[in-house]
Amino acid sequence: MDLEQGKFGSTLKKNCWRNTLLLAYQSLGVVYGDLGISPLYVYRSSFAEDIQHSETNEEILGVLSFVFWTLTLVPLFKYVFIVLRADDNGEGGTFALYSLICRHAKVSLIPNRQVADEALSTYKLEHSPQRTNSSKVKTFLEKHKPLHTALLILVLLGTCMVIGDGLLTPAISVFSAVSGLELSLSKDRHQYAVIPITCFILVCLFALQHYGTHRLGFCFAPIVLVWLLCLSVLGLYNILHWNPKIYEALSPYYMFKFLKKTKKRGWMSLGGILLCITGSEAMFADLGHFSYTAIQIAFTFMVYPALILAYMGQAAYLSKHHHTIHQISFYVSVPEKVRYPVMILAILASVVGSQAIISGTFSIINQSQSLGCFPRVKVVHTSDKIHGQIYIPEINWTLMILCIAVTIGFRDVKHIGNASGLAVMAVMLVTTCLTSLVIILCWNKPPILALCFLLFFGSIELLYFSASLIKFLEGAWLPILLALFLVTVMFVWHYATVKKYEYDLHNKVSLEWLLALGPSLGIARVPGIGLVFTDLTSGIPANFSRFVTNLPAFHRVIVFVCVKSVPVPFVTPAERYLIGRVGPPAHRSYRCIVRYGYRDVHQDVDSFESELVRKLADFIRYDWYRTHGMIDTNREDDGKVSGASSNECKLTVIGTMPFSAVPAFEMEDNLQPASVSVGFTTVESMEDVIESEPRGVMERRVRFAIDHDSEADPKPEIDTQLQEELEDLYGAEQAGTAFILGHTHVKAKQGSSLFKRLAINVGYNFLRRNCRGPDVALKVPPASLLEVGMVYVV
């Protein structure tokens, strides 16, 4: 028996390693395309007018030393061994760090946090006792509201720089790959050939985006693998053939020697050297598609050695060929016999690297939109099987136009490299700052450890950032200008979103007003289901009162739907729907909070409508059994939270399994949703955090086991009132569903500051008129849409 168990464990271990190695191989095409093509332009950008390649070789050896230690310290030590551990349920990127911080400290600006959100299985807070210094930092952050805004702006800045990188990386990658033609064409022909070919490749690349990465990416990993092997072979050939002692340049001594000789010119050349780590952020941003171990293996044993060999090989060749500055490029070190095959492979690899950063741009904009930080755009999910693969038409064509404009406008690697370098270092600085907070708040490490991390890696990145910033007039102005524009747009949208939420919160209608509506007031109930969409998690929204005032009728079944984003990457289907009653059962009014993570895929309207009805039916049955004593939830505290109406005080998490019979049940304190046959969690408070601080809420999870022999056992008939409520629900579904949305116009109050008037009256309303409407974002069919006009004075 022990031998059999040992063999079984060994088989599982082999399968685990086989899957990890497969993921490591697949990550080559998605994660390392951008990082792998950096040898095409690093040396050329470094020697672009700032420094000269002299007979002493001090410049080329110094640059190689900088490249080696930069690749070792930043991608290898910082990202692979530290930052990748700061994952959010396996997800990485700027928003993953921000969501971790928001869960551990109350620093979010949108006041829709609920106690029920903390019960999500993906919330996963650290339960180890907090250190005194860590709690002091947390208290300091929570106490000072301006720090919340500063943190959000920092995150938005990092997001905007990622978008800027998505604009610049395709331009510099494809342009550098195509520039190999300059060695075989005359200068005049080269000028008229490289730009059109680059633009044609870029147009084809962006035109194919709507097919999705899963259709385009089947050959990505083989291309990058062959490209990395090609770099390794070329590097070894050049080292052995031209300068076997080039390894001596890996000593840090050559960095100091380089700076001592070149001084200010050498410092300015760092703006080109930093391009060797372009794409390092992708290791963290794409963590959710792979695993920590897979990315570690791929970088440590394949990508890192190949890049070091490539840079050493180029330096070995250049150390024996003291050409003019214009002939320092990747292709001069490639033997002439294989130059054209290598150029074709380089173009393919540059397309792969560009594809990865474009997909990443789509993903981060979708995350920004889900957290209320970006105007609404149309998101198309390109794969039913692979989660998270999306396409955004407006962003795709905007990126294409800007990318072509950059290529035609700059026309050389130097200026594009200056712009790309600044964007890359800005993203890395933001990641370093946020990771420092995660070390304190989430890992509960001493603040001195976070400070050491911040100072060590931050000083390296600030050095490179300053070298890029000094080249403001030589291309670095572009990402700064783009970031200022995008940060302004995103902050204005987020600011107005928060103000609208606060307006809704303070102008909601009392439940007594809803219950008083009836025939005596001339109000009719018409057949069908009315889905009233609102941002509120409690209370009756003002747009519904406006609807009833102008049209004295509403549907037989009313559901107040709140589609809410929570600071977690995913919400499991068993925990997505939070349902409760609004008023007594006879009123047929319900509240449904649909919770999504920032990486979740929103459902199509057809499946959402039918699933919502199923969840309502499950809730009706559960609520009926509970209120009639047929289910004892064994709650220790069944009181109401102060401020909540007695008719609207409980929400229930409805699981994924249907509830269709009187259940036998057993209590379990800590039950994961995946193992729940039919799971319901009752949450006492529906109050928003802006109204009152959440009280301690006692909670139990109940597992219901359906008795399959129930037909043989004599069971009491389902109560007539329960049957009538279910018949009303299904009859309303057959009669049709109407989606009631607010069509809002927002304006600032009289006497508001100039900034607020410009942000609300000009900025936000311009963006609202020129972006997708909420009906498109929620995928509401036009035939079922009812819009209620509202003026928000905030």
Buried (B, 14 or more C-beta within 10 A) or exposed (E): EEEEEEEEEEEEEEEEEEEBBEBBBBBBBBBBBBBBBBBBBBBBBBBBEBBEBEEEBBBBBBBBBBBBBBBBBBBBEBBBEBBBEBBBBBBBBBBBBBBBBBBBBBBBBBBBBBBBBBBBBBBEEEEEEBBEBBBEBBEEBEEEEEBBBEBBBBBBBBBBBBBBBBBBBBBBBBBBBBBBBBBEBEEEEBEEBBBEBBBEBBEEBBEEBEEBBEEBBEEBBBBBBBBBEBBBBBBBBBBEEBBEEBBEBBBEEBBEBBBEBBEEBBBBBBBBBBBBBBBBBBBBBBBBBBBBBBBBBBBBEBBBBBBBBBBBBBBBBBBEEEEEEEBBBBBBBBEEEBBBEBBEBBBBBBBBBBBBBBBBBBBBBBBBBBBBBBBBBBBBBBBEEEBBBBBBEEBBEBBBEBBBEBBEEBBBBBBBBBBBBBBBBBBBBBBBBBBBBBBBBBBBBEBEEBBEBBEBBBEBBBEBBBBBBBBEEBBBBBBBEBBEEBBBBBBBBBBBBBBBBBBBBEBBBEBEEBBEBEEEEEBEBBEBBBBBBBBBBBBBBBBBBBBBEEEEEBBBBBBBBBBBBBBBBBBBBBBBBBBBBBBEBEBBBBBBBBBBBBBBBBBEBEEBBEBBBBBBBBBBBBBBBBEEEEBEBEEEEEEEBEEBBEBBBBBBBBBBBEBEBBBEBEEBEEBEBEEBBBBBBBBBBBBBBBBEEBEEBEBBBBBBEBBEEBEEEEEEEBEEEBEEBBEBBEBBBEBEBBBBBBBBEBBBEEEBEEEBBBBBBEBBBEBBEEBBBBBBBBBBEEEBBBBBEBEBBB
